[in-house]
Amino acid sequence: MWNTHASNTLFNPFNPVLTIDLSIPKEDHTLVKVFNLQGRLVTTLFDGVLAPGRHALRFDGAAYSSGMYFVHASSNDGAASIRKVMLLK
């Protein structure tokens, strides 16, 4: 469903902006959320309908503490994925 990267490097660790590339096979409602290590919602990056194709979302971690975060992407068709990312300042 998706690929993750920060600038032109691997996605772990990132500082402070993470770009999340989503590859959507068909139009569907898509939800992308970021959670902290305690499982608390940090932010919702996207909650809406995406057309088929590639889409890029940005998570700006400048206002957040260094540490581990989980990016959860899901769609109404049942596809879901969780990525573990590390913010280092």
C-alpha positions in Angstrom: 0.0 0.0 0.0 2.8 2.5 0.7 6.4 3.4 0.8 8.1 5.6 3.3 11.2 7.8 3.0 12.7 11.0 4.4 14.2 13.2 1.7 16.5 10.9 -0.3 17.5 8.6 2.5 16.0 5.6 4.2 13.0 6.5 6.5 14.7 5.5 9.8 15.7 7.7 11.4 14.2 11.0 10.2 14.7 14.6 11.2 12.4 16.4 11.3 10.2 15.7 8.2 9.1 12.3 7.0 7.5 11.8 3.6 5.1 9.0 3.3 4.4 7.8 -0.3 1.1 6.0 -0.7 0.3 3.8 -3.7 -3.4 3.5 -4.0 -4.7 0.8 -6.4 -8.3 2.1 -6.6 -10.3 5.0 -5.2 -11.0 4.5 -1.6 -11.3 6.2 1.8 -7.8 6.3 3.3 -6.8 7.1 6.9 -3.2 7.8 7.9 -2.5 8.4 11.6 0.7 8.8 13.7 0.8 7.3 17.2 3.5 7.6 19.9 5.1 4.7 21.7 2.4 4.8 24.3 -0.3 4.3 21.6 -1.6 7.8 21.9 -2.7 9.5 18.7 -0.2 12.3 17.8 -1.8 13.5 14.6 -4.0 12.4 11.7 -2.1 13.0 8.4 -5.0 12.2 6.1 -8.7 11.2 6.4 -10.5 11.2 3.1 -10.9 9.7 -0.3 -7.8 9.2 -2.5 -7.9 8.6 -6.3 -5.8 5.7 -7.7 -2.1 6.5 -8.0 0.7 7.7 -5.9 0.3 10.3 -3.2 2.8 11.9 -0.8 2.0 12.9 2.8 4.3 14.8 5.1 4.8 14.3 8.8 6.6 17.2 10.3 8.1 16.1 13.6 9.6 19.5 14.6 7.0 20.0 17.4 7.4 16.4 18.8 10.0 14.8 21.0 12.7 12.5 19.7 11.6 8.9 19.8 9.7 6.0 18.2 6.4 6.6 16.4 4.0 4.4 14.5 2.4 5.4 11.2 -0.8 3.5 10.6 -2.4 3.6 7.1 -5.7 1.9 6.3 -8.4 1.9 3.7 -12.1 0.9 3.7 -11.2 -2.2 1.5 -9.5 -3.7 4.5 -5.9 -2.9 3.6 -3.8 -1.7 6.5 -0.2 -1.3 7.3 1.9 0.0 10.3 5.4 1.4 10.0 7.7 2.0 12.9 9.7 5.3 12.5 12.3 7.0 14.6 12.5 10.8 15.0 16.0 11.9 16.0 16.7 15.6 16.7 
